[in-house]
Amino acid sequence: MSDSGTPPLARRLAAEAIGTAALVAIVVGSGIAAQQLSPNQVGLQLLENSTATVFGLAVLILLFGPVSGAHFNPAVSLADWLAGRRTGSGLTASHAGAYCLAQTGGAITGAVLANVMFNQSAAQISTHTRADTGHFIGEIVATAGLIALIFALARTGRSALAPAAVAAWIGAAYWFTSSTSFANPAVTIGRIFTDTFAGIAPTSAPTFITAQVLGALAGLGAIAYFYPAPSTAADDVVVPSGTVK
């Protein structure tokens, strides 16, 4: 560990890469399984996909949170950096950039892994077009809610609730947003590489990522209004890191 009690950057980046890869493998793999188990039943497929994602995300936060904070999401990492500028806490700009690269690489790996696990071609590009006005608004809402929830928990000392709370938000947003709640630029990029139920066409990804950035800013704006006192521990996003040796 470093002198500050935070695990070395290399270990944190490995946790972010592996955690994001596992998250995307869960999303894509459960989507493929849902298509195979429930053909022609889209509602049931979404239920199966969202249920697996909720449980898997909660477990991954519990597993990797003490190492890296379990961001698994560039929107969260960049929000952590931005929110910590006032107090000099949170991720540095270089560390936030490294987190984003690790998360994106992990997401692509996770999609390829899911393809291979289900005996599909490893190299795929999605043809699933998703980008329209409703999807754009849905991604803003999903991401704003996610960021607001995470930072509200951090600023009120309730980060221990993050595994259940974050998973619950994503699970709910699967159903009440038209976009099915990607809310994550790395996951969006990763899902380009699977032409299955969970995929997104490359032409649709920029719209989703733009909406996610706007949503993250909106979520931070809500936190600044409702919880104006800066957090004393911005690193407690998603859960406190630095608790392992």
C-alpha positions in Angstrom: 0.0 0.0 0.0 1.0 3.6 -0.4 1.8 5.9 2.5 -1.7 7.3 2.4 -3.2 3.9 3.0 -4.6 3.6 -0.6 -3.7 0.5 -2.5 -1.1 1.0 -5.3 -2.4 2.5 -8.5 -1.6 -0.7 -10.5 -3.7 -2.8 -8.1 -6.6 -0.3 -8.3 -6.4 -0.3 -12.1 -6.4 -4.1 -12.2 -9.5 -4.1 -10.0 -11.3 -1.5 -12.2 -10.4 -3.5 -15.4 -11.4 -6.9 -14.1 -14.5 -5.5 -12.4 -15.7 -3.7 -15.5 -14.9 -6.8 -17.7 -16.9 -9.0 -15.3 -19.8 -6.4 -15.3 -20.0 -6.4 -19.1 -19.6 -10.2 -19.3 -22.7 -10.4 -17.0 -24.7 -7.9 -19.0 -23.9 -9.5 -22.4 -23.8 -13.1 -21.2 -27.1 -12.9 -19.5 -28.5 -11.2 -22.6 -27.4 -14.0 -24.8 -28.7 -16.6 -22.4 -32.1 -14.7 -22.2 -32.4 -14.8 -26.0 -31.7 -18.6 -26.0 -34.0 -19.4 -23.0 -36.9 -17.1 -24.0 -37.0 -16.6 -27.7 -39.6 -14.2 -29.0 -40.4 -13.0 -25.4 -38.6 -9.6 -25.2 -40.1 -8.6 -21.9 -39.0 -11.8 -20.3 -35.5 -11.5 -21.9 -35.2 -8.0 -20.3 -36.3 -9.3 -16.9 -33.7 -12.1 -17.1 -31.0 -9.7 -18.3 -31.7 -7.0 -15.6 -32.0 -9.5 -12.8 -28.5 -11.0 -13.5 -27.1 -7.5 -13.9 -28.5 -6.3 -10.5 -27.1 -9.3 -8.6 -23.8 -9.3 -10.4 -23.2 -5.6 -10.0 -23.8 -5.8 -6.2 -21.4 -8.6 -5.9 -18.7 -6.9 -7.9 -19.0 -3.7 -5.8 -18.6 -5.8 -2.6 -15.6 -7.6 -4.2 -13.6 -4.7 -5.6 -14.9 -1.7 -3.6 -12.3 -2.0 -0.9 -9.5 -2.0 -3.5 -10.4 0.7 -6.1 -13.8 2.1 -5.0 -15.6 0.0 -7.5 -16.3 2.8 -10.0 -16.4 0.5 -13.1 -17.6 3.6 -14.9 -15.7 6.6 -16.4 -18.7 8.9 -15.5 -18.1 8.0 -11.9 -14.4 8.4 -12.0 -14.5 11.7 -13.8 -17.2 13.0 -11.4 -15.0 12.0 -8.5 -12.1 14.0 -9.9 -14.4 17.0 -10.7 -16.1 16.9 -7.3 -12.8 16.8 -5.4 -11.3 19.9 -7.0 -12.5 22.2 -4.3 -10.9 20.2 -1.5 -8.0 18.6 -3.3 -9.4 15.1 -2.6 -10.7 12.4 -4.8 -8.9 11.1 -7.9 -6.2 13.2 -9.5 -6.6 14.0 -13.2 -4.0 11.4 -14.3 -5.5 8.7 -12.1 -9.0 9.4 -13.3 -7.7 9.1 -16.9 -6.0 5.8 -16.0 -9.2 4.6 -14.4 -11.2 5.4 -17.6 -8.7 3.6 -19.8 -8.7 0.5 -17.6 -12.5 0.5 -17.4 -12.9 0.8 -21.2 -10.3 -1.9 -21.9 -12.0 -4.2 -19.4 -15.4 -3.5 -20.9 -14.3 -4.6 -24.4 -12.7 -7.7 -22.9 -15.9 -8.6 -21.1 -18.0 -8.4 -24.2 -15.5 -10.6 -26.1 -15.5 -13.1 -23.2 -19.2 -13.3 -23.2 -19.3 -14.0 -26.9 -16.8 -16.8 -26.5 -18.5 -18.3 -23.5 -21.6 -18.8 -25.6 -19.7 -20.3 -28.6 -20.1 -17.2 -30.7 -17.5 -15.4 -32.8 -15.1 -13.5 -30.5 -14.9 -10.6 -33.0 -18.3 -8.9 -33.5 -19.6 -5.5 -34.1 -23.2 -4.7 -33.1 -25.9 -3.8 -35.6 -28.4 -2.9 -32.9 -29.3 0.8 -33.5 -30.6 2.5 -30.4 -30.1 6.2 -30.8 -33.2 8.4 -30.8 -34.5 11.3 -28.7 -36.1 9.0 -26.1 -32.9 7.0 -25.7 -30.9 10.2 -25.3 -33.2 11.5 -22.6 -33.3 8.1 -20.9 -29.5 8.0 -20.6 -29.4 11.5 -19.2 -31.9 10.5 -16.5 -30.2 7.1 -15.8 -26.8 8.6 -15.4 -27.9 11.7 -13.4 -29.7 9.4 -10.9 -26.7 7.1 -10.6 -24.2 9.9 -10.0 -26.5 11.7 -7.6 -27.1 8.5 -5.6 -23.4 7.6 -5.4 -22.4 11.0 -4.2 -25.3 11.4 -1.8 -24.3 8.1 -0.1 -20.6 9.3 0.0 -21.4 12.7 1.4 -23.7 11.3 4.2 -21.4 8.5 5.3 -23.7 5.8 3.9 -21.3 4.2 1.3 -21.8 0.8 2.9 -25.3 0.8 1.3 -23.8 1.3 -2.2 -23.8 -2.3 -3.3 -27.5 -2.7 -2.8 -28.5 0.9 -3.7 -26.5 1.2 -6.9 -27.6 -2.2 -8.1 -31.2 -1.3 -7.3 -31.0 2.0 -9.2 -29.6 0.3 -12.3 -32.2 -2.5 -12.0 -35.0 0.0 -11.8 -33.7 2.2 -14.6 -33.5 -0.9 -16.9 -37.3 -0.8 -16.8 -38.3 2.9 -16.5 -35.9 4.4 -19.1 -36.3 3.8 -22.8 -32.5 3.2 -23.1 -32.5 0.4 -20.6 -29.9 2.3 -18.5 -26.4 1.9 -19.9 -25.4 4.9 -17.8 -21.7 4.1 -18.4 -19.4 5.2 -21.3 -17.1 2.2 -20.9 -20.0 -0.3 -20.9 -21.4 1.5 -23.9 -18.1 1.1 -25.8 -17.8 -2.6 -24.7 -21.3 -3.4 -25.9 -20.4 -2.3 -29.4 -18.4 -5.5 -29.6 -21.3 -8.0 -29.4 -24.0 -8.3 -32.0 -26.5 -9.7 -29.6 -29.4 -8.7 -27.3 -27.2 -6.3 -25.3 -25.2 -4.8 -28.2 -25.2 -1.2 -29.4 -24.3 -0.1 -32.9 -21.1 2.1 -33.2 -23.2 4.8 -34.7 -25.5 4.9 -31.6 -22.7 5.0 -29.1 -21.7 8.7 -29.4 -25.3 9.7 -28.6 -25.4 7.5 -25.5 -22.0 8.8 -24.3 -22.9 12.4 -24.8 -26.1 11.8 -22.8 -24.1 10.1 -20.1 -21.7 13.0 -19.8 -24.6 15.5 -19.5 -26.3 13.2 -17.0 -23.2 13.0 -14.9 -23.0 16.8 -14.8 -26.7 17.1 -13.9 -26.2 14.6 -11.1 -23.3 16.5 -9.7 -25.3 19.7 -10.0 -28.1 18.1 -7.9 -25.6 17.0 -5.3 -24.1 20.6 -5.1 -27.6 21.9 -4.4 -28.9 19.3 -2.0 -25.6 18.5 -0.3 -23.5 21.7 -0.6 -20.9 20.8 2.0 -18.0 19.1 0.3 -17.3 15.5 1.2 -14.4 14.9 3.5 -13.6 11.7 1.7 -14.3 11.9 -2.0 -12.5 8.6 -2.4 -15.5 7.0 -0.8 -17.0 6.6 -4.3 -18.5 4.1 -4.8 -17.4 2.5 -1.6 -14.4 3.5 0.6 -11.2 2.1 -0.9 -7.9 1.7 1.0 -9.2 -0.9 3.4 -7.1 -3.8 2.2 -3.3 -4.4 2.5 
